[in-house]
Amino acid sequence: MKNAIKVLCFTLAVIIVGTSAFLIYFKWDKSQFEYVDGTEKGAIFHCYSEDAPYAKKCLDAGMNVYFSFAGNLTYRNARNLHETVLNIPLDRILLETESPFMIPAEFREKKRTMPAYLPSTARFLAEMLETDLEKLSAQLWTNSCKVFNLPEE
């Protein structure tokens, strides 16, 4: 666990939870998202819950940001999330379980979510983006490895 935390701390500038962090985010300058060697760190908007214009503002700031979506992406009334994934680059999207909450729609009768339900969210996203699930999964893997500075093999 300590090694995982170290990887996270050295790889990301911040994981942003909730909308109040947005104000803090824009007080930083781009230099705070770079390593000494000039490579870029990033930020993850954990369990993204805002809308597409908010995401666009983040991307337009020129910082290395990723948007992570949970099972609530599969809810019919999550139009803000649907609009967002349709309007951000695929290489900026991550998926997460958000355990024990945010259960994908097909498993709503369950009391808690788990990693085994993640393919449900991925299938929903693939259908929404009208892309092949295998292709999407490969891109999500690449995104995850890139943001956490891990090898893809």
C-alpha positions as CSV (number, residue, x, y, z in Angstrom):
1,M,0.0,0.0,0.0
2,K,2.8,2.5,0.8
3,N,4.3,1.9,-2.6
4,A,1.0,2.5,-4.3
5,I,0.6,5.8,-2.4
6,K,4.1,6.8,-3.3
7,V,3.4,6.1,-7.0
8,L,0.2,8.2,-6.8
9,C,1.9,11.1,-5.0
10,F,4.8,11.2,-7.5
11,T,2.7,10.7,-10.6
12,L,-0.2,13.1,-10.0
13,A,-0.3,16.7,-8.9
14,V,-3.7,16.1,-7.4
15,I,-6.8,13.9,-7.5
16,I,-9.7,16.4,-7.5
17,V,-12.8,15.3,-5.6
18,G,-15.9,17.6,-5.8
19,T,-16.5,20.9,-7.4
20,S,-14.9,23.1,-4.7
21,A,-11.5,21.8,-5.7
22,F,-12.0,23.6,-9.1
23,L,-11.2,27.0,-7.6
24,I,-8.0,25.6,-6.0
25,Y,-7.1,24.0,-9.3
26,F,-7.1,27.2,-11.2
27,K,-5.0,29.0,-8.6
28,W,-2.1,26.7,-9.6
29,D,0.1,27.4,-12.6
30,K,1.2,24.9,-15.2
31,S,4.7,24.7,-13.6
32,Q,3.2,22.9,-10.6
33,F,2.1,20.1,-12.9
34,E,5.7,19.4,-14.1
35,Y,8.5,17.3,-12.8
36,V,12.0,18.8,-12.5
37,D,12.9,17.0,-15.8
38,G,10.1,18.8,-17.6
39,T,7.7,15.8,-17.9
40,E,4.1,16.6,-17.0
41,K,2.2,15.4,-14.0
42,G,-1.6,15.4,-14.1
43,A,-4.8,15.6,-12.2
44,I,-7.7,13.2,-12.1
45,F,-11.3,14.5,-11.6
46,H,-12.4,11.5,-9.4
47,C,-16.0,10.3,-10.0
48,Y,-16.6,13.2,-12.3
49,S,-20.0,14.8,-11.7
50,E,-19.9,18.1,-13.5
51,D,-20.9,18.9,-17.1
52,A,-19.2,19.3,-20.5
53,P,-18.6,23.1,-20.3
54,Y,-16.8,22.5,-17.0
55,A,-14.6,19.8,-18.5
56,K,-13.9,22.0,-21.5
57,K,-12.7,24.8,-19.2
58,C,-10.3,22.4,-17.5
59,L,-8.9,21.2,-20.8
60,D,-8.7,24.7,-22.2
61,A,-6.5,25.6,-19.2
62,G,-3.8,23.5,-20.9
63,M,-3.2,21.3,-17.9
64,N,-2.9,17.5,-18.0
65,V,-6.3,16.5,-16.7
66,Y,-8.2,13.3,-16.8
67,F,-11.9,12.7,-16.1
68,S,-12.8,9.5,-14.2
69,F,-16.3,8.1,-14.5
70,A,-18.0,5.6,-12.3
71,G,-21.2,3.4,-12.5
72,N,-23.4,6.5,-12.4
73,L,-22.4,7.2,-16.0
74,T,-24.9,4.3,-16.8
75,Y,-27.9,6.1,-15.3
76,R,-30.5,7.5,-17.7
77,N,-30.7,10.8,-15.9
78,A,-26.9,11.4,-15.8
79,R,-27.2,13.6,-18.9
80,N,-24.4,15.9,-17.7
81,L,-22.0,12.9,-17.7
82,H,-23.3,11.6,-21.1
83,E,-22.8,15.1,-22.6
84,T,-19.3,15.2,-21.1
85,V,-18.0,11.9,-22.5
86,L,-19.3,12.8,-25.9
87,N,-17.4,16.1,-25.8
88,I,-14.0,15.3,-24.3
89,P,-11.1,13.4,-26.0
90,L,-11.1,9.7,-25.4
91,D,-7.5,9.9,-24.2
92,R,-8.7,11.9,-21.2
93,I,-11.3,9.3,-20.0
94,L,-10.8,6.9,-17.1
95,L,-13.3,4.5,-15.5
96,E,-13.5,3.6,-11.8
97,T,-15.6,1.6,-9.5
98,E,-16.1,4.2,-6.8
99,S,-16.7,1.4,-4.3
100,P,-18.9,1.0,-2.5
101,F,-21.1,3.5,-4.2
102,M,-22.1,4.4,-7.8
103,I,-23.4,1.0,-8.8
104,P,-23.9,0.6,-12.6
105,A,-27.6,0.7,-13.6
106,E,-27.8,-3.0,-14.4
107,F,-26.7,-3.9,-10.8
108,R,-28.7,-1.2,-9.0
109,E,-30.5,-3.9,-6.8
110,K,-27.1,-4.7,-5.3
111,K,-26.1,-2.9,-2.1
112,R,-22.6,-2.0,-3.2
113,T,-20.5,-1.9,-6.3
114,M,-17.3,-3.8,-6.9
115,P,-14.6,-4.0,-9.5
116,A,-16.4,-7.0,-11.2
117,Y,-19.1,-4.5,-12.4
118,L,-16.6,-2.2,-14.2
119,P,-17.2,-4.0,-17.5
120,S,-20.8,-2.9,-17.4
121,T,-19.7,0.8,-17.3
122,A,-17.2,0.1,-20.1
123,R,-19.9,-1.5,-22.3
124,F,-22.2,1.5,-21.7
125,L,-19.4,3.9,-22.6
126,A,-18.6,1.9,-25.7
127,E,-22.2,2.0,-26.9
128,M,-22.5,5.7,-26.1
129,L,-19.3,6.5,-28.1
130,E,-20.3,4.1,-30.8
131,T,-17.0,2.3,-30.6
132,D,-15.8,-1.3,-30.2
133,L,-15.5,-2.4,-26.6
134,E,-12.1,-4.0,-27.2
135,K,-10.8,-0.7,-28.8
136,L,-12.2,1.3,-25.9
137,S,-10.7,-1.0,-23.3
138,A,-7.3,-0.8,-24.9
139,Q,-7.5,3.0,-24.8
140,L,-8.7,3.1,-21.2
141,W,-5.8,0.8,-20.3
142,T,-3.4,3.2,-22.1
143,N,-4.9,6.2,-20.3
144,S,-4.6,4.5,-16.9
145,C,-1.0,3.5,-17.5
146,K,-0.1,7.0,-18.8
147,V,-1.7,8.9,-15.9
148,F,-0.1,6.7,-13.3
149,N,3.2,6.5,-15.1
150,L,3.1,2.7,-15.3
151,P,4.3,0.4,-18.1
152,E,1.6,-0.8,-20.5
153,E,2.8,-4.4,-20.6
